Structure formats: structure tokens, C-alpha cells
Amino acid sequence: MEPTLYVKRHCPWCTEAIDWLQQQKIKVNVVDVLEDASSYERLQQISRQSLTPTLELANGAILADFDISQLEYFLTKNPI
């Protein structure tokens, strides 16, 4: 299963996360939670909040409301 990145349009942190992941050649399924109610519900279920970006890995690891330094650290502990 490809990691899922939950985002909201016009979110600068989301754009930064997408750009960084692309630069690292890390493939993720990008889901805009404002365009799909079920994805928004999923975001709230897995993170217990509504903040983005939120990354969900296949192993069940979740990183919610992060910046790039937190993302880098998270991926060292949870390789994709």
C-alpha cells in the first residue's frame, strides 16, 4: 500500500510536504480532504484531529500536522 498524504488545498505546509516528498522521490497518494468527505472522516479517525498535512503509512504509523523537519525524522524511524 502506498503511503497516503492527507492535505487541504491552499495549505502552505501541505504544498511544502508534497514538494519535499517529490524531491526525495517518495511516492505518496495525495488526498485533498476538502474534496472528499470520506477522506476527511478518515483523517479525523486516524489522527484524532482535522489538521493537515497528515501522513499515513502502510504499517499504520501516522504523522499529523507536521513540518519538514518532523517529516524527515518520522521517515528515519518509519522507512517507506
Backbone as a printed PyTorch tensor [residue, N CA C, xyz], in Angstrom:
tensor([[[  0.8290,  -1.1840,   0.0000],
         [  0.0000,   0.0000,   0.0000],
         [  0.8740,   1.2480,   0.0000]],

        [[  0.5820,   2.1480,  -0.8930],
         [  1.3200,   3.4100,  -0.9900],
         [  0.9210,   4.3200,   0.1760]],

        [[  1.8790,   5.0440,   0.7540],
         [  1.5320,   5.9770,   1.8260],
         [  0.5050,   7.0040,   1.3270]],

        [[ -0.3280,   7.4730,   2.2440],
         [ -1.3390,   8.4730,   1.9050],
         [ -1.0180,   9.7680,   2.6230]],

        [[ -1.0020,  10.8530,   1.8530],
         [ -0.7860,  12.1850,   2.4030],
         [ -2.1020,  12.9410,   2.3090]],

        [[ -2.6810,  13.2370,   3.4650],
         [ -3.9340,  13.9880,   3.5210],
         [ -3.5980,  15.4720,   3.5560]],

        [[ -4.1980,  16.2280,   2.6410],
         [ -3.9030,  17.6530,   2.5090],
         [ -5.1940,  18.4530,   2.3670]],

        [[ -5.0330,  19.7720,   2.4520],
         [ -6.1150,  20.7140,   2.1410],
         [ -5.5570,  21.6990,   1.1250]],

        [[ -6.3630,  22.0070,   0.1180],
         [ -5.9040,  22.9700,  -0.8880],
         [ -5.5850,  24.2980,  -0.1980]],

        [[ -4.6220,  24.9690,  -0.7290],
         [ -4.1660,  26.2700,  -0.2260],
         [ -3.4460,  26.1810,   1.1180]],

        [[ -3.1040,  24.9930,   1.5500],
         [ -2.3470,  24.8100,   2.8000],
         [ -0.8550,  24.8700,   2.4520]],

        [[ -0.1320,  25.8970,   2.9170],
         [  1.2820,  26.0110,   2.5490],
         [  2.1390,  24.8660,   3.0760]],

        [[  1.8040,  24.3290,   4.2480],
         [  2.5710,  23.2020,   4.7960],
         [  2.3510,  21.9450,   3.9630]],

        [[  1.1360,  21.8110,   3.4200],
         [  0.8290,  20.6660,   2.5580],
         [  1.6280,  20.7430,   1.2630]],

        [[  1.6540,  21.9260,   0.6700],
         [  2.4160,  22.1340,  -0.5610],
         [  3.8940,  21.8530,  -0.3230]],

        [[  4.4060,  22.3130,   0.8000],
         [  5.8060,  22.0780,   1.1450],
         [  6.0800,  20.5810,   1.3020]],

        [[  5.1610,  19.8680,   1.9440],
         [  5.3350,  18.4230,   2.1320],
         [  5.3090,  17.6850,   0.7990]],

        [[  4.3740,  18.0410,  -0.0660],
         [  4.2900,  17.4070,  -1.3880],
         [  5.5780,  17.6420,  -2.1620]],

        [[  6.0510,  18.8830,  -2.1750],
         [  7.2780,  19.2190,  -2.9010],
         [  8.4740,  18.4490,  -2.3500]],

        [[  8.5900,  18.3770,  -1.0350],
         [  9.7270,  17.6850,  -0.4260],
         [  9.6860,  16.1950,  -0.7550]],

        [[  8.5150,  15.5880,  -0.6410],
         [  8.3920,  14.1630,  -0.9520],
         [  8.7310,  13.8840,  -2.4140]],

        [[  8.3120,  14.7600,  -3.3150],
         [  8.6470,  14.5980,  -4.7330],
         [ 10.1570,  14.7300,  -4.9500]],

        [[ 10.7840,  15.6810,  -4.2750],
         [ 12.2370,  15.8460,  -4.4010],
         [ 12.9870,  14.6160,  -3.9120]],

        [[ 12.4270,  13.9580,  -2.8930],
         [ 13.0490,  12.7490,  -2.3490],
         [ 12.6740,  11.4970,  -3.1370]],

        [[ 11.8260,  11.6810,  -4.1560],
         [ 11.3290,  10.5790,  -4.9870],
         [ 10.5550,   9.5430,  -4.1600]],

        [[  9.7850,  10.0640,  -3.1990],
         [  8.9270,   9.2280,  -2.3650],
         [  7.5150,   9.3520,  -2.9090]],

        [[  6.9700,   8.2200,  -3.3680],
         [  5.6170,   8.2190,  -3.9250],
         [  4.5880,   8.1370,  -2.8120]],

        [[  3.6150,   9.0190,  -2.8960],
         [  2.5030,   9.0100,  -1.9490],
         [  1.2090,   9.2610,  -2.7140]],

        [[  0.1300,   8.7760,  -2.1480],
         [ -1.1910,   9.0550,  -2.6700],
         [ -1.6660,  10.3340,  -1.9830]],

        [[ -1.8010,  11.4260,  -2.7380],
         [ -2.2070,  12.7120,  -2.1760],
         [ -3.7250,  12.8260,  -2.2490]],

        [[ -4.3410,  13.0740,  -1.0820],
         [ -5.7910,  13.1580,  -0.9910],
         [ -6.1750,  14.5130,  -0.3870]],

        [[ -6.9500,  15.2850,  -1.1350],
         [ -7.4600,  16.5570,  -0.6310],
         [ -8.7340,  16.2740,   0.1570]],

        [[ -8.6740,  16.4440,   1.4680],
         [ -9.8000,  16.0840,   2.3310],
         [-10.9890,  17.0340,   2.1820]],

        [[-10.7600,  18.1910,   1.5770],
         [-11.8600,  19.1270,   1.3590],
         [-12.6930,  18.7580,   0.1350]],

        [[-12.1740,  17.8520,  -0.6780],
         [-12.8940,  17.4080,  -1.8690],
         [-13.6240,  16.0810,  -1.6660]],

        [[-13.3500,  15.4100,  -0.5520],
         [-13.9140,  14.0760,  -0.3320],
         [-14.2460,  13.8900,   1.1520]],

        [[-15.5280,  13.8680,   1.4780],
         [-15.9680,  13.7700,   2.8700],
         [-15.4650,  12.5070,   3.5570]],

        [[-15.4060,  11.3940,   2.8380],
         [-14.9480,  10.1490,   3.4620],
         [-13.4560,  10.2220,   3.8140]],

        [[-12.6830,  10.9200,   3.0020],
         [-11.2590,  11.1040,   3.3080],
         [-11.0800,  12.0100,   4.5250]],

        [[-11.9400,  13.0220,   4.6330],
         [-11.8910,  13.9090,   5.7950],
         [-12.2190,  13.1210,   7.0630]],

        [[-13.1870,  12.2440,   6.9900],
         [-13.5380,  11.3930,   8.1220],
         [-12.3730,  10.4650,   8.4760]],

        [[-11.7310,   9.9120,   7.4370],
         [-10.5770,   9.0350,   7.6560],
         [ -9.4610,   9.8010,   8.3620]],

        [[ -9.1850,  11.0200,   7.9080],
         [ -8.1700,  11.8640,   8.5330],
         [ -8.4560,  12.0350,  10.0230]],

        [[ -9.6920,  12.3610,  10.3540],
         [-10.0640,  12.5610,  11.7540],
         [ -9.9710,  11.2580,  12.5530]],

        [[-10.3190,  10.1590,  11.9280],
         [-10.2660,   8.8540,  12.5940],
         [ -8.8280,   8.4720,  12.9490]],

        [[ -7.9170,   8.6250,  12.0040],
         [ -6.5470,   8.1530,  12.2340],
         [ -5.7050,   9.1070,  13.0640]],

        [[ -6.0170,  10.4130,  13.0020],
         [ -5.1780,  11.3850,  13.6960],
         [ -5.8600,  12.0250,  14.9060]],

        [[ -7.1600,  11.8070,  15.0250],
         [ -7.9560,  12.4110,  16.0980],
         [ -7.9410,  13.9400,  16.0320]],

        [[ -7.7610,  14.4510,  14.8180],
         [ -7.7890,  15.8930,  14.5820],
         [ -8.1170,  16.1560,  13.1220]],

        [[ -8.1900,  17.4060,  12.7480],
         [ -8.5310,  17.7520,  11.3670],
         [ -7.4210,  18.5370,  10.6800]],

        [[ -6.2320,  18.5350,  11.2700],
         [ -5.1250,  19.3260,  10.7380],
         [ -4.3620,  18.5640,   9.6580]],

        [[ -3.8560,  19.3110,   8.7050],
         [ -3.0510,  18.7480,   7.6320],
         [ -1.7610,  19.5420,   7.5260]],

        [[ -0.7270,  18.9420,   6.9410],
         [ -0.6880,  17.6260,   6.3220],
         [ -0.6580,  16.5150,   7.3670]],

        [[ -1.1730,  15.3760,   6.9570],
         [ -1.1210,  14.1680,   7.7650],
         [ -0.7060,  13.0220,   6.8450]],

        [[  0.2880,  12.2670,   7.2940],
         [  0.8180,  11.1530,   6.5070],
         [  0.4510,   9.8420,   7.1920]],

        [[ -0.1060,   8.9270,   6.4080],
         [ -0.4540,   7.5910,   6.8990],
         [  0.3700,   6.5680,   6.1280]],

        [[  1.1240,   5.7650,   6.8540],
         [  1.9350,   4.7250,   6.2300],
         [  1.2160,   3.3840,   6.2670]],

        [[  1.6470,   2.4760,   5.4230],
         [  1.0370,   1.1480,   5.3320],
         [  1.1500,   0.3750,   6.6430]],

        [[  2.1890,   0.6520,   7.4270],
         [  2.3780,  -0.0670,   8.6960],
         [  1.5000,   0.4990,   9.8180]],

        [[  0.6880,   1.5170,   9.4930],
         [ -0.2060,   2.1110,  10.4830],
         [  0.3540,   3.3300,  11.1820]],

        [[  1.6080,   3.6520,  10.9150],
         [  2.2070,   4.8360,  11.5290],
         [  1.5670,   6.0990,  10.9490]],

        [[  1.3160,   7.0720,  11.8230],
         [  0.6630,   8.3170,  11.4420],
         [  1.5150,   9.4910,  11.9050]],

        [[  1.6930,  10.4560,  11.0300],
         [  2.3310,  11.7300,  11.3850],
         [  1.3480,  12.8230,  11.0200]],

        [[  0.8600,  13.5310,  12.0310],
         [ -0.1610,  14.5560,  11.8030],
         [  0.3960,  15.9480,  12.0500]],

        [[ -0.0760,  16.8970,  11.2190],
         [  0.2250,  18.3190,  11.4110],
         [  1.7290,  18.5410,  11.5960]],

        [[  2.4830,  18.2830,  10.5500],
         [  3.9400,  18.2830,  10.6550],
         [  4.5940,  19.3270,   9.7610]],

        [[  5.8730,  19.5860,  10.0720],
         [  6.7100,  20.3720,   9.1770],
         [  7.7660,  19.4280,   8.5970]],

        [[  8.6090,  19.9370,   7.7430],
         [  9.5720,  19.0700,   7.0330],
         [ 10.5690,  18.4170,   7.9860]],

        [[ 11.0360,  19.1280,   8.9890],
         [ 11.9960,  18.5030,   9.9140],
         [ 11.3320,  17.3450,  10.6710]],

        [[ 10.0770,  17.4940,  11.0440],
         [  9.3600,  16.3980,  11.6990],
         [  9.1460,  15.2360,  10.7280]],

        [[  8.8670,  15.5460,   9.4810],
         [  8.6880,  14.5180,   8.4610],
         [  9.9730,  13.7290,   8.2520]],

        [[ 11.0830,  14.4290,   8.1290],
         [ 12.3740,  13.7530,   7.9440],
         [ 12.6620,  12.8080,   9.1080]],

        [[ 12.4560,  13.2780,  10.3180],
         [ 12.7000,  12.4410,  11.4990],
         [ 11.7630,  11.2260,  11.5140]],

        [[ 10.4860,  11.4630,  11.2340],
         [  9.4980,  10.3990,  11.2050],
         [  9.8890,   9.3070,  10.2020]],

        [[ 10.3550,   9.7240,   9.0250],
         [ 10.7160,   8.7410,   7.9980],
         [ 12.0020,   7.9890,   8.3370]],

        [[ 12.8660,   8.5560,   9.1670],
         [ 14.0500,   7.7800,   9.6120],
         [ 13.6160,   6.6790,  10.5640]],

        [[ 12.5580,   6.9250,  11.3320],
         [ 12.0480,   5.9310,  12.2800],
         [ 11.0520,   4.9720,  11.6330]],

        [[ 10.4510,   5.3860,  10.5080],
         [  9.4300,   4.5950,   9.8060],
         [  9.7310,   4.5910,   8.3120]],

        [[ 10.7540,   3.8620,   7.8890],
         [ 11.0980,   3.8800,   6.4620],
         [  9.9620,   3.3690,   5.5910]],

        [[  9.8360,   3.9770,   4.4370],
         [  8.7930,   3.5780,   3.4890],
         [  9.3480,   2.4920,   2.5810]]])
